[in-house]
């Protein structure tokens, strides 16, 4: 049998192609790693920005105190006694609090045995992190769980217009679609209508959220008008939560019981299972499913923190 001689040039081409394929794979892997690193860096920058804002606030407070001391010294008065700041109070996790939810967007049936109220804003990294957890809970508990979205703005410059846009979209039955855009194309891309609610009265409007509204096929004229009136909804929501001691996001009330932070799903299921067992017992004893939240949370829950 004759021996087939493969030209050296062909062998070199095969080797080169193999090396190119390996090189392309390495480049693709490095690009993926770089994208993940950038995402983590963006989240860390958000946390640093929040810490920087808090540091600036403390610096201003110290400056004001220093000026007051200098003024008192100039007047020959005694130095004021320093009173250390008290720790911020939060709801008692063992108690049930009355959390109003009327008119707010939600998923799940109105007569669900357990109602999870999510307090959030669209410039909060940890609010974004727990989106998957909320979706998993919705899938796990089905019709036994209702999830209500109750806004609480911590970063007014970046998050106000987005919260108003979500409220306005809900009035055209597109809350979930707008919510997804505000996270995926707004927060993740760091696209915000900045300046608080100022864009509502500016000549250019609120171009980013209005662009989202157009892409969803909403009536933009009605959308703009509803953003205006949604300011009252946002203010009322924040006032109600502040009465209960809320000052940060994300926080949650599960049938009126408090949780905070981007917690793992097991932390939620423990509390949900406890409340579900209570609800089943009370419903067997005569409580109407449709009235469960009104009776056992709104009516019987505490209306504010303990004095």
FIMI-175176 format. One record per atom (N, C-alpha, C, O): residue in three letters; y, x, z. Coordinates in steps of 0.2 Angstrom, whole numbers, plus 5000, padded with zeros to 4 digits. Example, Ala and Ser with C-alpha at 12.3 -4.5 7.8 and 13.67 -1.06 7.14 Angstrom:
2
ala497250665039
ala497850625039
ala498450665039
ala498350715042
ser498950645035
ser499550685036
ser500050645039
ser500650675040
This chain:
307
unk499450045000
unk500050005000
unk500650045000
unk500750095004
unk501150034996
unk501750074995
unk502150065001
unk502250005004
unk502450115003
unk502950115009
unk503650095007
unk503950125002
unk503950035010
unk504550015008
unk505150055012
unk505050055018
unk505550085008
unk506050125012
unk506750085012
unk506950065007
unk506950075018
unk507550035019
unk508150085019
unk508150135023
unk508650075015
unk509150115015
unk509550125021
unk509550085025
unk509750185023
unk510050205029
unk510750165030
unk510850145035
unk511050145024
unk511650105024
unk511550035027
unk511850005031
unk510950005025
unk510749945028
unk510649945035
unk510849905039
unk510249995038
unk510150005045
unk510750015049
unk510749985054
unk511250045046
unk511850055050
unk512249995050
unk512549975055
unk512249955045
unk512549885045
unk512249845050
unk512549805054
unk511549845050
unk511249795055
unk511449815063
unk511549775067
unk511449885064
unk511649905070
unk512349895072
unk512449875078
unk512749895067
unk513449885068
unk513549805070
unk513949795074
unk513249765066
unk513349695067
unk513049675074
unk513349635077
unk512549705076
unk512249695083
unk512749715088
unk512849675093
unk513049775087
unk513549795092
unk514149755092
unk514449735097
unk514349725086
unk514949685086
unk514849615089
unk515249585093
unk514249595089
unk514049525092
unk514049535100
unk514349495103
unk513849595102
unk513849605109
unk514549615112
unk514749595117
unk514949645107
unk515649655109
unk516049595109
unk516449585114
unk515949545105
unk516249485104
unk516049445111
unk516449405114
unk515449445113
unk515249415119
unk515549435125
unk515749395129
unk515649505125
unk515949535131
unk516749515131
unk516949495136
unk517049515125
unk517749485125
unk517749415127
unk518249395131
unk517349375125
unk517349305127
unk517249295134
unk517649255137
unk516749335137
unk516649325144
unk517349355148
unk517449325153
unk517649405146
unk518249425149
unk518849375148
unk519149365153
unk518849345143
unk519349295142
unk519249235147
unk519749215149
unk518649215147
unk518449165152
unk518649185159
unk518949145163
unk518449245161
unk518649265168
unk519349275169
unk519649255174
unk519749295164
unk520449295164
unk520749225165
unk521249225169
unk520549175161
unk520749105162
unk520649085169
unk521149055172
unk520049095172
unk519949075179
unk520349105184
unk520649075189
unk520549175183
unk520949215187
unk521649185187
unk521949185192
unk521849165181
unk522549145180
unk522649075184
unk523149065187
unk522149035183
unk522148965187
unk522148975194
unk522548945198
unk521749025197
unk521749035204
unk522449065206
unk522749055212
unk522749105202
unk523349135203
unk523949085204
unk524349085208
unk523849035199
unk524348975199
unk524348935205
unk524848925208
unk523748925208
unk523648885214
unk523948925220
unk524248895224
unk523748995220
unk524049035225
unk524749035225
unk525149035231
unk525049035219
unk525849035219
unk526148975222
unk526648975225
unk525748915220
unk526048855223
unk526048855231
unk526448835234
unk525448885234
unk525448895241
unk525948935244
unk526248925249
unk526148995240
unk526649045242
unk527349005242
unk527749015246
unk527448965237
unk528048935236
unk528148885242
unk528748885245
unk527648845244
unk527748805250
unk527848845256
unk528348825260
unk527548905257
unk527648945263
unk528348975263
unk528648975268
unk528548995257
unk529249015256
unk529748965258
unk530248985261
unk529648905256
unk530148845257
unk530148845265
unk530748835268
unk529548845268
unk529548835275
unk529948895279
unk530248885284
unk529848955276
unk530149015279
unk530949005278
unk531249025283
unk531148985273
unk531848975272
unk532148925276
unk532748935279
unk531748875278
unk532048825282
unk532048845289
unk532548835293
unk531548885291
unk531648915298
unk532148975299
unk532548975304
unk532349005293
unk532849055293
unk533549025294
unk533949045297
unk533648965290
unk534248925291
unk534348905298
unk534848905301
unk533748875301
unk533848855308
unk534048905313
unk534448895317
unk533748965312
unk533949025316
unk534649045315
unk534949065320
unk534849045309
unk535549055307
unk536049015311
unk536549035314
unk535848945311
unk536248895314
unk536248905321
unk536848895324
unk535748925324
unk535648935331
unk536048995333
unk536448995339
unk536049045329
unk536449105331
unk537149095330
unk537549115335
unk537449055326
unk538149035325
unk538348995331
unk538949005334
unk537948955333
unk538048915339
unk538148955346
unk538648945350
unk537649005346
unk537749045352
unk538349085352
unk538749095357
unk538549115346
unk539149155345
unk539749115347
unk540249135350
unk539749045345
unk540349005346
unk540348995354
unk540948995356
unk539848985357
unk539848965364
unk540049035368
unk540449025373
unk539849085366
unk540049155369
unk540849155368
unk541149175373
unk541149145362
unk541849145361
unk542249105366
unk542749115368
unk541949045367
unk542248995372
unk542149005379
unk542348975383
unk541749065380
unk541649075387
unk541149035391
unk541049025397
unk540748995387
unk540248955390
unk539548985391
unk539449045388
unk539148955395
unk538448985396
unk538048975390
unk538148935386
unk537549025389
unk537149025383
unk536648965384
unk536348955389
unk536548925378
unk536148865379
unk535448885380
unk535148935378
unk535048845384
unk534348855385
unk533948835379
unk534048785376
unk533548885377
unk533148875371
unk532548835372
unk532148845377
unk532448785368
unk531848735369
unk531448745363
unk531648735357
unk530848775364
unk530348785358
unk530148725355
unk530148665358
unk530148725348
unk529948665344
unk529248645346
unk528748675348
unk529148575347
unk528548545348
unk528048545342
unk528348535337
unk527448545343
unk526948545338
unk527048475335
unk527048425338
unk526948475328
unk526948405325
unk526348365327
unk525748385326
unk526548305329
unk525948255331
unk525648225324
unk525948215319
unk525048215325
unk524648175320
unk524248125323
unk524148125329
unk523948075318
unk523548025321
unk522948045325
unk522648095323
unk522748005330
unk522148015333
unk521548005329
unk521547945327
unk521148045328
unk520548035323
unk520047985326
unk519647965322
unk520047975332
unk519547925335
unk519847855335
unk519447805336
unk520447845333
unk520747775333
unk520847745326
unk520747785321
unk520947685326
unk521047645319
unk521847625319
unk522147605323
unk522147645313
unk522847635312
unk522947585306
unk522547575301
unk523447545307
unk523547485302
unk523947515296
unk524547535297
unk523647525291
unk523947555285
unk524047505279
unk523547485276
unk524647485278
unk524747435273
unk524547455266
unk524647515264
unk524247415262
unk524047435255
unk524247385250
unk524047395244
unk524647335251
unk524747275247
unk525147305241
unk525647345241
unk524947285235
unk525247305228
unk525147375226
unk525347395221
unk524747415229
unk524547485227
unk523947485223
unk523547445223
unk523947535218
unk523447545213
unk522747555217
unk522847595222
unk522247535215
unk521547555218
unk521047545213
unk521047525207
unk520447575215
unk519847565211
unk519347545216
unk519347565222
unk518847495214
unk518347465218
unk518547395220
unk519147385219
unk518147355222
unk518247285224
unk518747275230
unk518647315234
unk519147225230
unk519547205235
unk519147185241
unk519447195247
unk518547165241
unk518147145247
unk517647195249
unk517147185252
unk517847265247
unk517347315249
unk517347325256
unk517847305260
unk516847345259
unk516747345266
unk517147405269
unk517347405275
unk517247455265
unk517647515267
unk518147535262
unk518047535256
unk518747545265
unk519347555261
unk519647625263
unk519747645269
unk519647675258
unk519847735259
unk520547745256
unk520647735250
unk521047755260
unk521747765257
unk521947835256
unk521947875261
unk522047855250
unk522247925249
unk523047935249
unk523347895245
unk523247975253
unk524047985253
unk524148055249
unk523848105251
unk524548055244
unk524548115239
unk525148115236
unk525548075236
unk525248175232
unk525848185227
unk525548225222
unk525048255222
unk525948225216
unk525748265210
unk525948335209
unk525948365204
unk526248365215
unk526348435215
unk525948465220
unk526148525223
unk525448435223
unk525048465228
unk524448495226
unk523948455224
unk524348565227
unk523648595224
unk523048565228
unk522548555224
unk523048555234
unk522448525237
unk522348455236
unk521748435236
unk522848415234
unk522748345231
unk522348355225
unk521848305224
unk522548395221
unk522148405214
unk521448435216
unk520948405212
unk521348475221
unk520648505222
unk520148445224
unk519548455222
unk520448395228
unk519948345230
unk519848285225
unk519548235227
unk520048295219
unk519948235214
unk519248225213
unk519048165213
unk518848285212
unk518148275211
unk517748245216
unk517348205216
unk517948265223
unk517648235229
unk517748155229
unk517348115230
unk518348135227
unk518548065227
unk518048025222
unk517847975223
unk518048055216
unk517648025211
unk516848025213
unk516547975211
unk516648075216
unk515948075219
unk515848025224
unk515347985224
unk516348015228
unk516247955233
unk516247885230
unk515847845232
unk516647875225
unk516647815221
unk516047805218
unk515747745218
unk515647855215
unk515047845212
unk514447835217
unk514047795216
unk514547865223
unk514047865228
unk513947795231
unk513447765232
unk514547765233
unk514547705237
unk514647645233
unk514647585236
unk514847645227
unk514947585222
unk515347535225
unk515947545227
unk515147475225
unk515547415228
unk515647415235
unk516047375237
unk515347455239
unk515547465246
unk516147495248
unk516347495253
unk516447535243
unk517047575244
unk517647555239
unk517547555233
unk518147545242
unk518847535238
unk519247595240
unk519347625245
unk519547625234
unk519947685235
unk520647665233
unk520747645227
unk521147675238
unk521847655237
unk522247715236
unk522247755240
unk522747715232
unk523147775230
unk523847755233
unk524247715231
unk524047785239
unk524647775242
unk525147845242
unk524947885245
unk525647845238
unk526047905237
unk526447925244
unk526647885248
unk526447995244
unk526848025249
unk527148085247
unk526748135246
unk527748095245
unk528048155241
unk528248205246
unk528748185251
unk528048265246
unk528148325250
unk528648365246
unk529048395249
unk528548375240
unk529048415235
unk529448365231
unk529248355225
unk529948345233
unk530348295230
unk530648315223
unk530648275218
unk530748375222
unk531048405216
unk530548395210
unk530748385205
unk529948415212
unk529448415206
unk528948345206
unk528748335201
unk528948315212
unk528448265212
unk528648195212
unk528348145211
unk529348185212
unk529648115213
unk529548075206
unk529248025206
unk529748105201
unk529648075194
unk528948055193
unk528848005190
unk528448095194
unk527748085193
unk527548025197
unk527147985194
unk527748025203
unk527547965207
unk527747905205
unk527447855205
unk528447905203
unk528747845200
unk528347825193
unk528347765192
unk528147875189
unk527847855183
unk527147825184
unk526947785181
unk526847845189
unk526147815191
unk526247745193
unk525847705191
unk526747735197
unk526847665199
unk527047625193
unk526847565193
unk527447645189
unk527747605183
unk527147595178
unk527047545175
unk526647645177
unk526147635173
unk525647585176
unk525347545172
unk525547585182
unk525147535186
unk525347465184
unk524947415183
unk526047455183
unk526247385181
unk526047365174
unk526147305172
unk525847415170
unk525647395164
unk524847405163
unk524547415158
unk524547405169
unk523847415170
unk523547485167
unk522947485164
unk523947535168
unk523647595165
unk523747655170
unk523947715169
unk523647635177
unk523747685182
unk523247745181
unk523447805181
unk522647725181
unk522147785180
unk522247825174
unk522147895175
unk522447805169
unk522547845163
unk523147885164
unk523147945162
unk523747855167
unk524347895168
unk524147955174
unk524348005173
unk523747935179
unk523547975184
unk523248035181
unk523348095183
unk522748025176
unk522448085173
unk522848125169
unk522848195170
unk523348095166
unk523848145162
unk524248185167
unk524448235165
unk524548155172
unk524948185177
unk524648245180
unk524948295181
unk523948245181
unk523548295183
unk523448345178
unk523548405179
unk523148325173
unk522848365168
unk523348405163
unk523348465162
unk523848365161
unk524448395157
unk525048405161
unk525548435158
unk525148375166
unk525748385170
unk525648445175
unk525948495174
unk525248425181
unk525148475186
unk524848545183
unk525148595185
unk524248535180
unk523948605178
unk524348645173
unk524248705173
unk524748615169
unk525248645164
unk525848665167
unk526348695164
unk525948645174
unk526648655177
unk527148625173
unk527748645173
unk527048565171
unk527548525167
unk527848465172
unk527448415173
unk528448475175
unk528748425179
unk529448405177
unk529748445174
unk529548335177
unk530248315177
unk530548335183
unk530448295188
unk530948385184
unk531248415190
unk531848375192
unk532148345188
unk532048385198
unk532748355200
unk532648295204
unk533148255205
unk532048275206
unk531948215210
unk531948155205
unk531648155200
unk532348105207
unk532448045203
unk533048055199
unk533248005196
unk533348105199
unk533948115195
unk533848105187
unk534348075184
unk533248115185
unk533148105178
unk533248035176
unk533348015170
unk533147985180
unk533147915179
unk533847895177
unk533947845173
unk534347935179
unk535047915177
unk535347965172
unk535947955170
unk534948015170
unk535248065165
unk535248035158
unk534847995157
unk535648075154
unk535648055147
unk534948065143
unk534748035138
unk534548115146
unk533948135142
unk533348095145
unk532848095143
unk533448055151
unk532948025154
unk532448075157
unk532648125160
unk531848045158
unk531248095161
unk530748105155
unk530248075155
unk530948155151
unk530548165145
unk529748175146
unk529448155141
unk529548215151
unk528848225152
unk528448165153
unk527948155149
unk528648125158
unk528248065160
unk528348015154
unk527947975153
unk528948005151
unk529047965146
unk528547985140
unk528347935136
unk528548045139
unk528048065134
unk527348045135
unk526948025131
unk527148045141
unk526448025143
unk526447945142
unk525947925140
unk526947915144
unk526947845143
unk526847825136
unk526447775134
unk527247855131
unk527147845124
unk526447855122
unk526147815118
unk526147915124
unk525447925122
unk524947875124
unk524447875121
unk525047845130
unk524647785132
unk524847715129
unk524447675130
unk525347715124
unk525447655121
unk525847605126
unk525847545124
unk526147635131
unk526547585135
unk527247565132
unk527447595128
unk527447505135
unk528147485133
unk528647535137
unk528747525143
unk528947575133
unk529347625136
unk529947595140
unk530147625145
unk530247545137
unk530847515140
unk530647485146
unk531047495151
unk530147455147
unk529847425153
unk529647475158
unk529847475164
unk529347525155
unk529147585159
unk529747615163
unk529747635169
unk530347625159
unk530947655162
unk531247615168
unk531447635173
unk531247545166
unk531447495171
unk531047495177
unk531347495183
unk530447495176
unk529947495182
unk529947565186
unk529847555192
unk530147615183
unk530247675187
unk530747675192
unk530747695197
unk531347635189
unk531947625194
unk531647585200
unk531847605206
unk531347525199
unk531147485204
unk530647515209
unk530547495214
unk530247555206
unk529647585210
unk529947635215
unk529547655219
unk530547655215
unk530847695220
unk530847665227
unk530647695232
unk530947595227
unk530847555233
unk530147565236
unk530047565242
unk529647555231
unk528947555233
unk528747625236
unk528447625241
unk529047675233
unk528847745235
unk529247755242
unk528847785247
unk529847735243
unk530147745250
unk529847705255
unk529747725261
unk529547645253
unk529247605258
unk528547635260
unk528347635266
unk528247665255
unk527547695257
unk527647755261
unk527247765266
unk528147795260
unk528247855264
unk528547835271
unk528247865276
unk528947785272
unk529147755278
unk528547735282
unk528447755288
unk528047695279
unk527547675283
unk527047735285
unk526747725291
unk526947785281
unk526547835283
unk526847885288
unk526547905293
unk527547895288
unk527847935293
unk527847895300
unk527847935305
unk527847835300
unk527747795306
unk527147815309
unk527047805315
unk526647825305
unk525947845308
unk525847925309
unk525347945310
unk526447955308
unk526348035309
unk526248075303
unk526048135304
unk526248045297
unk526048085291
unk526648125289
unk527148095289
unk526548195288
unk527048235286
unk526848285280
unk527148325278
unk526148275278
unk525948325273
unk525348285269
unk525148235270
unk525148325263
unk524648295259
unk524148345258
unk524348405258
unk523548335256
unk523248265256
unk523048235263
unk522748275267
unk523148175264
unk522848145270
unk522548085268
unk522648055263
unk522048055273
unk521647995271
unk521647955277
unk521647975283
unk521547885276
unk521347835281
unk520747805279
unk520747765273
unk520147805282
unk519547775280
unk519447715285
unk519247725291
unk519547655282
unk519647595287
unk520047605293
unk519947585298
unk520647645291
unk521147655296
unk521047715300
unk521447735305
unk520547755299
unk520347815303
unk520547875299
unk520447885293
unk520947925303
unk521347975299
unk520848035298
unk520448055301
unk520948065292
unk520748125290
unk521248165286
unk521748135284
unk521248235286
unk521748275282
unk521448335279
unk520948355281
unk521748355273
unk521548415270
unk521048405264
unk520748345264
unk520948455260
unk520448455255
unk519748465258
unk519448515257
unk519448415261
unk518848425265
unk518248415260
unk518248385255
unk517648445262
unk517048435258
unk516848365258
unk516948325263
unk516448345254
unk516148275253
unk515848255259
unk515848195261
unk515448295263
unk515048285269
unk515548255274
unk515348215278
unk516148285275
unk516548265280
unk516848185279
unk516848145283
unk516848165272
unk517048105271
unk516448055272
unk516548005275
unk515848075270
unk515248025270
unk515048015278
unk514847955279
unk515148065282
unk515048045289
unk515447985292
unk515247945295
unk516147995290
unk516547945292
unk516447875289
unk516447825292
unk516347875282
unk516247815278
unk515547785281
unk515547725281
unk515047825282
unk514447795284
unk514547755291
unk514247705292
unk514947785296
unk515047755302
unk515447695301
unk515247645304
unk515947695297
unk516347625296
unk515947575292
unk516047515293
unk515447595288
unk515047555284
unk514547515289
unk514447455288
unk514347555294
unk513847525298
unk514247475303
unk513947415304
unk514847495305
unk515247445309
unk515347375305
unk515347325307
unk515547385298
unk515747335294
unk515147285293
unk515147225294
unk514547315292
unk513947275291
unk513747235297
unk513647175297
unk513847265303
unk513747225309
unk514247165310
unk514047115312
unk514847185309
unk515447135310
unk515347075305
unk515447015307
unk515147095299
unk515047045294
unk514446995296
unk514446935294
unk513947025298
unk513346985301
unk513546945306
unk513246885307
unk514046965310
unk514246925316
unk514746865314
unk515046825318
unk514946865307
unk515446815305
unk516046835302
unk516346785299
unk516246895302
unk516846915298
unk516746905291
unk516246925288
unk517246885287
unk517246875280
unk517346945277
unk517746975279
unk516946955272
unk517047025268
unk517747025265
unk518047075265
unk517946965262
unk518646975259
unk519146985264
unk519747005262
unk519046965270
unk519546975275
unk519447035280
unk519847045285
unk518947075279
unk518747125283
unk519347175284
unk519547195290
unk519647205279
unk520147255280
unk520747225284
unk521047255288
unk520947165282
unk521547125285
unk521447115292
unk521847135296
unk520847095294
unk520747085301
unk520647145305
unk520947155311
unk520147185303
unk519947245307
unk520447305307
unk520347355311
unk520747315301
unk521247365300
unk521947345301
unk522347375305
unk522147305297
unk522947285297
unk523147255304
unk523647265307
unk522747205306
unk522847165312
unk522747205318
unk523147205323
unk522147225319
unk521847265325
unk522047335325
unk522047365331
unk522247365320
unk522447435320
unk523147445323
unk523547405323
unk523247515326
unk523847525329
unk524347535323
unk524247555318
unk524947515325
unk525547505320
unk525947575320
unk526347585315
unk525847615325
unk526147685325
unk525847725330
unk525347705333
unk526047785330
unk525747835335
unk525847815342
unk526347775343
unk525447835347
unk525547815354
unk526247845356
unk526447905353
unk526647815360
unk527247845362
unk527147905366
unk527647935369
